[in-house]
């Protein structure tokens, strides 16, 4: 674990750590995009959450090291609810990335999201046919 830090969410203690460089880059380049999932497509978002949870541990009595939540079963067994999971996800992202402040993206990610939405909108508009067809003027004067 890199720079482990103990946190408490709803009375449950977790140890979160910093991401190593390559894993951090992979997570941070995919995380903002995964938050805007395609309709009906959850699997990529779940995959990313499980990658993030590999950097979360829980203390087990008698163990010398925290048990890392590196599988779906371990997450389900040690995170009491989906709400705690969301808060835990937010906490580790804030701890690992200066782009996140007070649980929300900073202006850098807000600008990225704004440009992404503009690009998607432009692509959608360019690929669809106009809904109104311009009429020719009735007279030339």
C-alpha positions as CSV (number, residue, x, y, z in Angstrom):
1,X,0.0,0.0,0.0
2,X,1.2,3.5,-0.9
3,X,0.6,6.1,1.8
4,X,-2.2,4.1,3.6
5,X,-4.8,6.2,5.3
6,X,-7.6,5.0,7.6
7,X,-11.1,6.4,7.1
8,X,-14.5,5.7,8.6
9,X,-17.8,5.6,6.7
10,X,-21.0,4.9,8.6
11,X,-19.0,3.4,11.5
12,X,-17.0,1.0,9.3
13,X,-13.2,1.5,9.0
14,X,-11.4,1.2,5.8
15,X,-7.7,1.7,4.8
16,X,-7.4,3.5,1.5
17,X,-4.1,4.0,-0.4
18,X,-2.6,6.0,-3.2
19,X,-2.7,4.4,-6.7
20,X,0.6,3.4,-8.3
21,X,1.4,5.5,-11.4
22,X,0.2,3.1,-14.1
23,X,-2.9,1.9,-12.4
24,X,-3.7,5.5,-11.4
25,X,-3.4,6.7,-14.9
26,X,-5.6,3.9,-16.2
27,X,-8.3,4.6,-13.5
28,X,-8.1,8.4,-13.9
29,X,-8.4,8.4,-17.7
30,X,-11.4,6.1,-17.6
31,X,-13.2,7.3,-14.5
32,X,-14.8,10.6,-15.8
33,X,-16.1,8.8,-18.9
34,X,-17.4,5.8,-17.0
35,X,-19.6,8.1,-15.0
36,X,-21.6,8.8,-18.2
37,X,-22.5,5.2,-19.0
38,X,-24.2,4.2,-22.3
39,X,-27.8,3.1,-21.8
40,X,-27.9,-0.4,-20.4
41,X,-24.1,-0.8,-20.2
42,X,-22.9,-1.1,-16.7
43,X,-20.1,-3.7,-17.0
44,X,-17.3,-1.3,-17.8
45,X,-18.3,0.9,-14.8
46,X,-18.3,-2.1,-12.5
47,X,-14.9,-3.2,-13.8
48,X,-13.5,0.2,-13.0
49,X,-15.0,0.2,-9.5
50,X,-13.4,-3.2,-8.8
51,X,-10.0,-1.9,-10.0
52,X,-10.4,1.0,-7.6
53,X,-11.4,-1.2,-4.7
54,X,-8.1,-3.2,-5.0
55,X,-6.6,-0.1,-3.3
56,X,-9.0,-0.4,-0.3
57,X,-8.4,-2.7,2.6
58,X,-10.0,-3.6,6.0
59,X,-8.3,-4.7,9.1
60,X,-8.9,-8.3,10.1
61,X,-8.2,-9.2,13.8
62,X,-5.0,-11.1,14.1
63,X,-3.8,-10.3,10.6
64,X,-0.6,-8.3,10.2
65,X,-1.8,-6.6,6.9
66,X,-5.1,-5.3,5.8
67,X,-7.3,-7.5,3.7
68,X,-7.5,-5.9,0.3
69,X,-10.9,-5.8,-1.3
70,X,-9.6,-7.1,-4.6
71,X,-12.7,-9.2,-5.7
72,X,-16.4,-8.7,-6.0
73,X,-17.0,-11.2,-3.2
74,X,-14.7,-9.3,-0.8
75,X,-16.3,-6.0,-1.6
76,X,-19.8,-7.5,-1.1
77,X,-18.7,-9.1,2.2
78,X,-16.9,-6.0,3.7
79,X,-18.8,-3.0,2.3
80,X,-22.3,-3.0,4.0
81,X,-24.3,-1.2,1.3
82,X,-24.2,0.3,-2.1
83,X,-24.4,3.8,-0.5
84,X,-21.2,3.1,1.6
85,X,-19.6,1.8,-1.6
86,X,-20.3,5.1,-3.4
87,X,-18.9,7.1,-0.4
88,X,-15.9,4.9,-0.3
89,X,-15.3,5.3,-4.0
90,X,-15.6,9.1,-3.7
91,X,-13.1,9.1,-0.7
92,X,-10.4,7.1,-2.5
93,X,-10.8,9.3,-5.7
94,X,-10.5,12.5,-3.6
95,X,-7.4,11.0,-1.8
96,X,-5.8,10.0,-5.1
97,X,-6.5,13.0,-7.3
98,X,-6.3,16.7,-6.8
99,X,-8.9,17.1,-9.5
100,X,-11.6,16.1,-7.0
101,X,-12.3,18.6,-4.2
102,X,-15.1,18.2,-1.6
103,X,-16.6,15.2,-3.5
104,X,-16.9,16.9,-6.8
105,X,-14.7,17.4,-9.8
106,X,-12.6,20.5,-9.9
107,X,-12.8,23.0,-12.8
108,X,-10.3,20.9,-14.8
109,X,-12.7,17.9,-14.9
110,X,-15.7,20.2,-15.3
111,X,-14.1,21.7,-18.4
112,X,-13.3,18.2,-19.7
113,X,-16.9,17.1,-19.1
114,X,-18.2,20.2,-20.8
115,X,-16.0,19.6,-23.9
116,X,-17.0,16.0,-24.0
117,X,-20.7,16.9,-23.9
118,X,-20.2,19.5,-26.6
119,X,-18.4,17.0,-28.8
120,X,-21.1,14.3,-28.3
121,X,-23.8,16.9,-29.0
122,X,-22.1,18.1,-32.2
123,X,-21.5,14.6,-33.4
124,X,-25.2,13.7,-32.8
125,X,-26.4,16.9,-34.6
126,X,-24.0,16.4,-37.6
127,X,-25.1,12.8,-38.1
128,X,-28.9,13.4,-37.9
129,X,-31.0,14.8,-40.7
130,X,-32.5,18.3,-40.2
131,X,-36.0,18.1,-38.8
132,X,-37.1,21.3,-40.5
133,X,-36.6,21.7,-44.2
134,X,-36.0,25.3,-45.3
135,X,-38.7,26.5,-47.7
136,X,-37.9,28.5,-50.8
137,X,-39.2,32.0,-50.7
138,X,-42.5,32.5,-52.4
139,X,-41.4,35.7,-54.2
140,X,-38.1,37.2,-55.2
141,X,-38.8,40.7,-53.7
